C-alpha cells in the first residue's frame, strides 16, 4: 500500500471511530460481502475485479459514486486514480464501506444489523427498503454461515 493510500485508509479509519474492526460480526459481514462480490477469485484477481458493466471495482465492488459519497466528509482528494488505487486495496476499501455505513446506516452499524448494512451496501442509502436488495442479502446471509 503506497503512502497516499495508507493515509486515506488511516483518515477513513479515524473518521469511522470505534466501528472499525471492533465488532467481529461486522468483520464477518465484510468477509461475506467480499465472498459474494468476488468469490472464487484469488486476492490478486480481486484487486482488479470489475463488475456492473465497468462501474464497480475491487473486492467489494465499489462504484466511483459510492466512493465519492463515502469519502466526501473526509479531507482527501477524490480523483479517479485515488478511487482506483483505494478500492483495489482490501483494507482501504473496507474502510470505504465502513465510512459509507457510518454515513447512511449508523444505527445498524452500532447494532451489528447485517441485513440492513448489506442491503445499504448493495442498494444505496435507502437500499434496506428496496425489494431488489433482498436477493443480495440472501446470498450474503448464506455466506455468513
N, C-alpha and C positions, 0 to 999 in steps of 0.2 A: 504494500500500500504506500503510495508516494505521500509526501508531506502534506500537500494540499488536500488529498482525500482523507488523510488521517485527521487533519484539523477540522474538516467538515464533519466527520464522524464524531469527533470529540464534542464539537459545538452542538450537534444534534443530540448527542447523548446527554449533555448538560441541560439542554432545553427540555428534555422529557423527564428529568429528575429520577425519582425512585422507580418509575415503571420499567426502566432499563435493566433487564436481567434479574430483577428482584423476585419475580414470580415464576416459578417453574412451569406453571400452566401456560403462561404467555410464551415461554421459550418452546414448549412442546407445540403450541399452536403455530408459531412461526416455522418450526421444523415441518409440520404437516402441510402448511401452505406452500412451502418450498417444494415438498414432495409432490403435491398436486400440480403445481405450476411447471415443474421441471423434472418430475420423477423419471428415473431411469437414465438420466444424464450424469456424466462424470462432473466433478467440480469444475474442471476446465471448460466443459461444454456449457455448464450453467452460466458462466461468466458471459458467454456470447449468445445465450438464448434470446431469441426474438420471437414474439408472438403477436397476436391480434393484428395481423396484416402489417407488421413492422412498427406498430405503435407502442408495444411494451417490450421491455428488456430485462435481462438478468434473472437471478434465481427467484425473485418474487414477481416478475413480470410487471414492473413499474413503468407506467407511461410518463412521458415528459410533463404532462399536465399534473399528474399525481405528485411527481417530484417537486414541481414548482409550488404547488399548493402546500405540501408538507414542509417545505423549506422557506416559505415566504416570510415568516416571522423571525427567521434566523439570519444573521448578517453574513451571508455568503453570496458569492457570485453564482448566478443560475444559468450559466451558459450550457449549450448542448454538450460541449466537451466535458464539463463538470458532471452533468447528468450521466453521460455515457460511462464515465470513469466510476462514479459512485455506485450506480446500480449494478455494475459488474462485480463489485466487491461485496461479499456476503455480509460482513459485519457492518459496513457502512449502509448497505441497502436495508438491513434490519432496522437501523436507526431511522431511516426514512419512513418505514412502515410504522414504527412506534410513534414517531412525530405526527404522522397523519392521524393515527388513532387518538393521540392526545388532543388533537385539534377537534376531531369530529365524534369521538366516542370515549371521552374521558371517563365517564361513569362505568361504562362497560370494561374499560381497561383496568380501572381500580378494582372492579369486582371479579375480573378474570372471565368475563362473559364471552366465551369463544365464539358462540353463534353470531352475536352482534358484530364482534370485531371482524370475523371472517367475511361476513356479508358487506360490511362497510369497505373492507379492502377490495372486494370484488366489484361492488356496485356504486361506490362513491359515498359521499356524506349521508345520503338517505338510503343507502343500499340495504340496510336492515329492514326496510319497509317494502322493498321490491320483490315481487314473486320470482323474478328472473334470477335472483341470487340463491334461491333455495337449493337448486341442484348443485351449485358450487359448494354450499355448506355441507350437503350430504357427502360429497367426495372428501372434503377436509375432515369431517367428523369420522368417517370410516378410517382415514389415515391416522387419526388420533389414537385409535385403539391399539 
